[in-house]
Amino acid sequence: MDDQTRIEIEAAAFRALREHLMEKRTDVQNIDLMNMAGFCRNCLSRWYQEAANARGIDMTKDEAREIYYGMPYDDWKAQFQTEADADKQAAFKKAFAENVGEPK
């Protein structure tokens, strides 16, 4: 497989993951993704931002989230995010530290 085809296939897989999480499984909470998989939608948007920045494209965290979520992040949270209980929050703190780093 040539590099261009690989890149196109990887991009298609990314778009399918985004569509799945953003359109088909809005019920799956970011905290549950982080607790079980070590990443969430915010990680995906951060990786998008980092890839853009690495290529000299200025992009803020908020801009990347809006591109990824298809709307401002606060709108997404208001529409789809639910409250997490204390156990989920504790698990999230541990998973975040292990997979992302200490919160800034």
OpenMM code with the backbone's topology and positions (N, CA, C; nanometers):
from openmm import Vec3, app, unit

residues = "MET ASP ASP GLN THR ARG ILE GLU ILE GLU ALA ALA ALA PHE ARG ALA LEU ARG GLU HIS LEU MET GLU LYS ARG THR ASP VAL GLN ASN ILE ASP LEU MET ASN MET ALA GLY PHE CYS ARG ASN CYS LEU SER ARG TRP TYR GLN GLU ALA ALA ASN ALA ARG GLY ILE ASP MET THR LYS ASP GLU ALA ARG GLU ILE TYR TYR GLY MET PRO TYR ASP ASP TRP LYS ALA GLN PHE GLN THR GLU ALA ASP ALA ASP LYS GLN ALA ALA PHE LYS LYS ALA PHE ALA GLU ASN VAL GLY GLU PRO LYS".split()
positions = [
    Vec3(0.0857, -0.1174, 0.0000),
    Vec3(0.0000, 0.0000, 0.0000),
    Vec3(0.0898, 0.1231, 0.0000),
    Vec3(0.0605, 0.2188, -0.0863),
    Vec3(0.1405, 0.3403, -0.0903),
    Vec3(0.0984, 0.4342, 0.0238),
    Vec3(0.1846, 0.5310, 0.0538),
    Vec3(0.1608, 0.6218, 0.1663),
    Vec3(0.0321, 0.7021, 0.1514),
    Vec3(0.0031, 0.7520, 0.0323),
    Vec3(-0.1174, 0.8328, 0.0126),
    Vec3(-0.2433, 0.7506, 0.0402),
    Vec3(-0.2455, 0.6273, -0.0072),
    Vec3(-0.3616, 0.5404, 0.0181),
    Vec3(-0.3759, 0.5119, 0.1667),
    Vec3(-0.2635, 0.4856, 0.2340),
    Vec3(-0.2665, 0.4608, 0.3791),
    Vec3(-0.3214, 0.5819, 0.4524),
    Vec3(-0.2757, 0.7005, 0.4148),
    Vec3(-0.3233, 0.8240, 0.4779),
    Vec3(-0.4738, 0.8402, 0.4559),
    Vec3(-0.5201, 0.8141, 0.3365),
    Vec3(-0.6629, 0.8270, 0.3060),
    Vec3(-0.7461, 0.7266, 0.3852),
    Vec3(-0.6957, 0.6066, 0.4000),
    Vec3(-0.7673, 0.5041, 0.4774),
    Vec3(-0.7685, 0.5419, 0.6257),
    Vec3(-0.6555, 0.5885, 0.6772),
    Vec3(-0.6511, 0.6324, 0.8172),
    Vec3(-0.7470, 0.7494, 0.8406),
    Vec3(-0.7511, 0.8424, 0.7483),
    Vec3(-0.8433, 0.9567, 0.7608),
    Vec3(-0.9879, 0.9099, 0.7582),
    Vec3(-1.0190, 0.8138, 0.6718),
    Vec3(-1.1559, 0.7607, 0.6657),
    Vec3(-1.1923, 0.6912, 0.7956),
    Vec3(-1.0978, 0.6176, 0.8532),
    Vec3(-1.1236, 0.5508, 0.9809),
    Vec3(-1.1469, 0.6536, 1.0915),
    Vec3(-1.0687, 0.7607, 1.0930),
    Vec3(-1.0878, 0.8670, 1.1911),
    Vec3(-1.2261, 0.9297, 1.1758),
    Vec3(-1.2649, 0.9588, 1.0522),
    Vec3(-1.3970, 1.0187, 1.0288),
    Vec3(-1.5082, 0.9243, 1.0734),
    Vec3(-1.4904, 0.7948, 1.0514),
    Vec3(-1.5915, 0.6972, 1.0943),
    Vec3(-1.6007, 0.6935, 1.2470),
    Vec3(-1.4873, 0.6984, 1.3153),
    Vec3(-1.4875, 0.7015, 1.4627),
    Vec3(-1.5564, 0.8275, 1.5120),
    Vec3(-1.5234, 0.9415, 1.4527),
    Vec3(-1.5867, 1.0668, 1.4920),
    Vec3(-1.7371, 1.0598, 1.4716),
    Vec3(-1.7810, 1.0134, 1.3557),
    Vec3(-1.9243, 1.0029, 1.3284),
    Vec3(-1.9924, 0.9092, 1.4284),
    Vec3(-1.9274, 0.7980, 1.4558),
    Vec3(-1.9853, 0.7023, 1.5500),
    Vec3(-2.0060, 0.7660, 1.6873),
    Vec3(-1.9035, 0.8346, 1.7373),
    Vec3(-1.9124, 0.8952, 1.8701),
    Vec3(-1.9997, 1.0199, 1.8736),
    Vec3(-2.0011, 1.0956, 1.7646),
    Vec3(-2.0701, 1.2238, 1.7660),
    Vec3(-2.2146, 1.2164, 1.7190),
    Vec3(-2.2467, 1.1161, 1.6383),
    Vec3(-2.3813, 1.1102, 1.5819),
    Vec3(-2.4589, 0.9855, 1.6240),
    Vec3(-2.3901, 0.8753, 1.6389),
    Vec3(-2.4597, 0.7504, 1.6704),
    Vec3(-2.4579, 0.7167, 1.8187),
    Vec3(-2.3543, 0.7615, 1.8915),
    Vec3(-2.3411, 0.7243, 2.0323),
    Vec3(-2.3192, 0.8448, 2.1220),
    Vec3(-2.4064, 0.9431, 2.1062),
    Vec3(-2.3984, 1.0599, 2.1937),
    Vec3(-2.4279, 1.0231, 2.3383),
    Vec3(-2.4865, 0.9054, 2.3590),
    Vec3(-2.5171, 0.8593, 2.4945),
    Vec3(-2.3920, 0.8154, 2.5708),
    Vec3(-2.2864, 0.7831, 2.5003),
    Vec3(-2.1628, 0.7405, 2.5660),
    Vec3(-2.0910, 0.8653, 2.6160),
    Vec3(-2.0726, 0.8727, 2.7449),
    Vec3(-2.0130, 0.9901, 2.8072),
    Vec3(-1.8605, 0.9885, 2.7938),
    Vec3(-1.8014, 1.1077, 2.7826),
    Vec3(-1.6555, 1.1179, 2.7774),
    Vec3(-1.5905, 1.0519, 2.8975),
    Vec3(-1.6500, 1.0700, 3.0141),
    Vec3(-1.5914, 1.0128, 3.1357),
    Vec3(-1.5878, 0.8603, 3.1266),
    Vec3(-1.6896, 0.8003, 3.0662),
    Vec3(-1.6910, 0.6551, 3.0500),
    Vec3(-1.5847, 0.6099, 2.9500),
    Vec3(-1.5683, 0.6860, 2.8413),
    Vec3(-1.4630, 0.6540, 2.7446),
    Vec3(-1.3256, 0.6600, 2.8109),
    Vec3(-1.2994, 0.7668, 2.8843),
    Vec3(-1.1693, 0.7813, 2.9495),
    Vec3(-1.1472, 0.6700, 3.0517),
    Vec3(-1.2496, 0.6403, 3.1294),
    Vec3(-1.2342, 0.5385, 3.2328),
    Vec3(-1.2103, 0.4000, 3.1740),
    Vec3(-1.2695, 0.3710, 3.0613),
    Vec3(-1.2563, 0.2371, 3.0029),
    Vec3(-1.1449, 0.2279, 2.8988),
    Vec3(-1.1245, 0.3339, 2.8195),
    Vec3(-1.0321, 0.3235, 2.7067),
    Vec3(-0.9072, 0.4110, 2.7206),
    Vec3(-0.9092, 0.5026, 2.8161),
    Vec3(-0.7933, 0.5888, 2.8336),
    Vec3(-0.7896, 0.7081, 2.7394),
    Vec3(-0.8978, 0.7325, 2.6679),
    Vec3(-0.9106, 0.8499, 2.5831),
    Vec3(-1.0583, 0.8830, 2.5704),
    Vec3(-1.0863, 1.0051, 2.5256),
    Vec3(-1.2246, 1.0471, 2.5065),
    Vec3(-1.2323, 1.1406, 2.3864),
    Vec3(-1.3467, 1.1966, 2.3636),
    Vec3(-1.3647, 1.2891, 2.2521),
    Vec3(-1.2700, 1.4081, 2.2633),
    Vec3(-1.2481, 1.4559, 2.3854),
    Vec3(-1.1570, 1.5687, 2.4038),
    Vec3(-1.0147, 1.5317, 2.3652),
    Vec3(-0.9741, 1.4086, 2.3919),
    Vec3(-0.8423, 1.3626, 2.3493),
    Vec3(-0.8329, 1.3640, 2.1973),
    Vec3(-0.9371, 1.3156, 2.1318),
    Vec3(-0.9380, 1.3143, 1.9856),
    Vec3(-0.9269, 1.4553, 1.9301),
    Vec3(-0.9983, 1.5501, 1.9903),
    Vec3(-0.9888, 1.6881, 1.9417),
    Vec3(-0.8509, 1.7463, 1.9721),
    Vec3(-0.7918, 1.7086, 2.0850),
    Vec3(-0.6561, 1.7562, 2.1184),
    Vec3(-0.5544, 1.6995, 2.0201),
    Vec3(-0.5683, 1.5725, 1.9855),
    Vec3(-0.4760, 1.5121, 1.8878),
    Vec3(-0.4898, 1.5806, 1.7525),
    Vec3(-0.6117, 1.6188, 1.7172),
    Vec3(-0.6373, 1.6926, 1.5937),
    Vec3(-0.5649, 1.8269, 1.5990),
    Vec3(-0.5802, 1.8975, 1.7101),
    Vec3(-0.5148, 2.0270, 1.7283),
    Vec3(-0.3630, 2.0114, 1.7205),
    Vec3(-0.3094, 1.9121, 1.7892),
    Vec3(-0.1650, 1.8909, 1.7896),
    Vec3(-0.1134, 1.8615, 1.6488),
    Vec3(-0.1872, 1.7830, 1.5708),
    Vec3(-0.1465, 1.7521, 1.4337),
    Vec3(-0.1487, 1.8789, 1.3481),
    Vec3(-0.2500, 1.9634, 1.3682),
    Vec3(-0.2565, 2.0895, 1.2938),
    Vec3(-0.1398, 2.1797, 1.3327),
    Vec3(-0.1180, 2.1947, 1.4626),
    Vec3(-0.0096, 2.2804, 1.5103),
    Vec3(0.1265, 2.2315, 1.4608),
    Vec3(0.1454, 2.0994, 1.4566),
    Vec3(0.2719, 2.0425, 1.4095),
    Vec3(0.2980, 2.0748, 1.2625),
    Vec3(0.1901, 2.1051, 1.1901),
    Vec3(0.2021, 2.1397, 1.0481),
    Vec3(0.1972, 2.2906, 1.0254),
    Vec3(0.2143, 2.3672, 1.1353),
    Vec3(0.2181, 2.5120, 1.1243),
    Vec3(0.0821, 2.5789, 1.1147),
    Vec3(-0.0242, 2.5044, 1.1431),
    Vec3(-0.1591, 2.5604, 1.1404),
    Vec3(-0.1959, 2.6001, 1.2829),
    Vec3(-0.2177, 2.7287, 1.3050),
    Vec3(-0.2567, 2.7751, 1.4376),
    Vec3(-0.3998, 2.7295, 1.4657),
    Vec3(-0.4176, 2.6594, 1.5749),
    Vec3(-0.5499, 2.6124, 1.6146),
    Vec3(-0.5527, 2.6045, 1.7664),
    Vec3(-0.6538, 2.6652, 1.8252),
    Vec3(-0.6690, 2.6603, 1.9701),
    Vec3(-0.7448, 2.5332, 2.0102),
    Vec3(-0.7422, 2.5061, 2.1392),
    Vec3(-0.8179, 2.3926, 2.1909),
    Vec3(-0.9661, 2.4083, 2.1598),
    Vec3(-1.0189, 2.5284, 2.1803),
    Vec3(-1.1613, 2.5515, 2.1530),
    Vec3(-1.1943, 2.5347, 2.0056),
    Vec3(-1.1064, 2.5816, 1.9179),
    Vec3(-1.1290, 2.5647, 1.7743),
    Vec3(-1.1285, 2.4168, 1.7356),
    Vec3(-1.0339, 2.3418, 1.7897),
    Vec3(-1.0267, 2.1987, 1.7596),
    Vec3(-1.1499, 2.1258, 1.8115),
    Vec3(-1.1938, 2.1614, 1.9306),
    Vec3(-1.3138, 2.0970, 1.9850),
    Vec3(-1.4358, 2.1277, 1.8995),
    Vec3(-1.4479, 2.2514, 1.8542),
    Vec3(-1.5635, 2.2852, 1.7707),
    Vec3(-1.5593, 2.2096, 1.6382),
    Vec3(-1.4415, 2.1945, 1.5807),
    Vec3(-1.4285, 2.1150, 1.4577),
    Vec3(-1.4671, 1.9704, 1.4864),
    Vec3(-1.4138, 1.9151, 1.5948),
    Vec3(-1.4401, 1.7748, 1.6250),
    Vec3(-1.5864, 1.7507, 1.6645),
    Vec3(-1.6384, 1.8336, 1.7549),
    Vec3(-1.7745, 1.8153, 1.8050),
    Vec3(-1.8814, 1.8623, 1.7067),
    Vec3(-1.8423, 1.9461, 1.6110),
    Vec3(-1.9395, 1.9994, 1.5158),
    Vec3(-2.0232, 2.1120, 1.5743),
    Vec3(-1.9829, 2.1614, 1.6885),
    Vec3(-2.0516, 2.2709, 1.7587),
    Vec3(-1.9605, 2.3154, 1.8724),
    Vec3(-1.9863, 2.4320, 1.9299),
    Vec3(-1.9068, 2.4709, 2.0471),
    Vec3(-1.9197, 2.3644, 2.1572),
    Vec3(-1.8085, 2.3413, 2.2261),
    Vec3(-1.8040, 2.2370, 2.3287),
    Vec3(-1.9103, 2.2590, 2.4369),
    Vec3(-1.9320, 2.3832, 2.4764),
    Vec3(-2.0341, 2.4106, 2.5784),
    Vec3(-2.1736, 2.3691, 2.5310),
    Vec3(-2.2010, 2.3853, 2.4013),
    Vec3(-2.3296, 2.3407, 2.3458),
    Vec3(-2.3412, 2.1887, 2.3527),
    Vec3(-2.2325, 2.1204, 2.3179),
    Vec3(-2.2314, 1.9731, 2.3251),
    Vec3(-2.2600, 1.9276, 2.4678),
    Vec3(-2.1888, 1.9867, 2.5637),
    Vec3(-2.2083, 1.9477, 2.7035),
    Vec3(-2.3522, 1.9706, 2.7469),
    Vec3(-2.4082, 2.0837, 2.7085),
    Vec3(-2.5466, 2.1143, 2.7485),
    Vec3(-2.6456, 2.0153, 2.6888),
    Vec3(-2.6201, 1.9688, 2.5683),
    Vec3(-2.7121, 1.8770, 2.5014),
    Vec3(-2.6944, 1.7312, 2.5426),
    Vec3(-2.5699, 1.6892, 2.5694),
    Vec3(-2.5447, 1.5455, 2.5811),
    Vec3(-2.4765, 1.5005, 2.7096),
    Vec3(-2.4095, 1.5887, 2.7806),
    Vec3(-2.3342, 1.5449, 2.8976),
    Vec3(-2.4238, 1.5324, 3.0191),
    Vec3(-2.4056, 1.4244, 3.0928),
    Vec3(-2.4797, 1.4024, 3.2162),
    Vec3(-2.3838, 1.4126, 3.3348),
    Vec3(-2.4391, 1.4256, 3.4526),
    Vec3(-2.3571, 1.4320, 3.5731),
    Vec3(-2.2967, 1.2949, 3.6025),
    Vec3(-2.1736, 1.2967, 3.6485),
    Vec3(-2.1049, 1.1730, 3.6858),
    Vec3(-2.1025, 1.1613, 3.8371),
    Vec3(-2.1233, 1.0396, 3.8850),
    Vec3(-2.1205, 1.0188, 4.0295),
    Vec3(-1.9754, 1.0209, 4.0807),
    Vec3(-1.9605, 1.0180, 4.2120),
    Vec3(-1.8283, 1.0299, 4.2744),
    Vec3(-1.7347, 0.9177, 4.2322),
    Vec3(-1.7860, 0.7953, 4.2158),
    Vec3(-1.7008, 0.6834, 4.1751),
    Vec3(-1.6457, 0.7048, 4.0340),
    Vec3(-1.7310, 0.7499, 3.9426),
    Vec3(-1.6855, 0.7765, 3.8057),
    Vec3(-1.5838, 0.8895, 3.8046),
    Vec3(-1.6067, 0.9919, 3.8857),
    Vec3(-1.5142, 1.1046, 3.8903),
    Vec3(-1.3782, 1.0615, 3.9442),
    Vec3(-1.3766, 0.9759, 4.0446),
    Vec3(-1.2500, 0.9260, 4.0993),
    Vec3(-1.1771, 0.8400, 3.9965),
    Vec3(-1.2507, 0.7530, 3.9280),
    Vec3(-1.1899, 0.6697, 3.8242),
    Vec3(-1.1352, 0.7561, 3.7111),
    Vec3(-1.2089, 0.8625, 3.6773),
    Vec3(-1.1642, 0.9531, 3.5721),
    Vec3(-1.0332, 1.0207, 3.6107),
    Vec3(-1.0240, 1.0675, 3.7331),
    Vec3(-0.9019, 1.1354, 3.7778),
    Vec3(-0.7813, 1.0432, 3.7617),
    Vec3(-0.7976, 0.9169, 3.7985),
    Vec3(-0.6906, 0.8181, 3.7851),
    Vec3(-0.6601, 0.7911, 3.6380),
    Vec3(-0.7631, 0.7670, 3.5571),
    Vec3(-0.7430, 0.7371, 3.4154),
    Vec3(-0.6802, 0.8555, 3.3427),
    Vec3(-0.7239, 0.9758, 3.3757),
    Vec3(-0.6692, 1.0952, 3.3119),
    Vec3(-0.5209, 1.1072, 3.3450),
    Vec3(-0.4854, 1.0916, 3.4710),
    Vec3(-0.3452, 1.1025, 3.5115),
    Vec3(-0.2593, 0.9967, 3.4422),
    Vec3(-0.3112, 0.8766, 3.4299),
    Vec3(-0.2351, 0.7666, 3.3677),
    Vec3(-0.2209, 0.7835, 3.2180),
    Vec3(-0.3206, 0.8384, 3.1522),
    Vec3(-0.3229, 0.8415, 3.0058),
    Vec3(-0.2933, 0.9780, 2.9446),
    Vec3(-0.3201, 1.0838, 3.0168),
    Vec3(-0.3014, 1.2175, 2.9627),
    Vec3(-0.1950, 1.2931, 3.0410),
    Vec3(-0.1985, 1.2814, 3.1698),
    Vec3(-0.1068, 1.3530, 3.2571),
    Vec3(-0.1863, 1.4259, 3.3637),
    Vec3(-0.1159, 1.4889, 3.4509),
    Vec3(-0.1828, 1.5631, 3.5569),
    Vec3(-0.2571, 1.6816, 3.4959),
    Vec3(-0.3796, 1.7063, 3.5434),
    Vec3(-0.4563, 1.8222, 3.4922),
    Vec3(-0.3783, 1.9516, 3.5171),
    Vec3(-0.3908, 2.0437, 3.4195),
    Vec3(-0.3223, 2.1736, 3.4324),
    Vec3(-0.4130, 2.2749, 3.4936),
] * unit.nanometer
topology = app.Topology()
chain = topology.addChain("A")
for resn in residues:
    res = topology.addResidue(resn, chain)
    for name in ("N", "CA", "C"):
        topology.addAtom(name, app.Element.getBySymbol(name[0]), res)
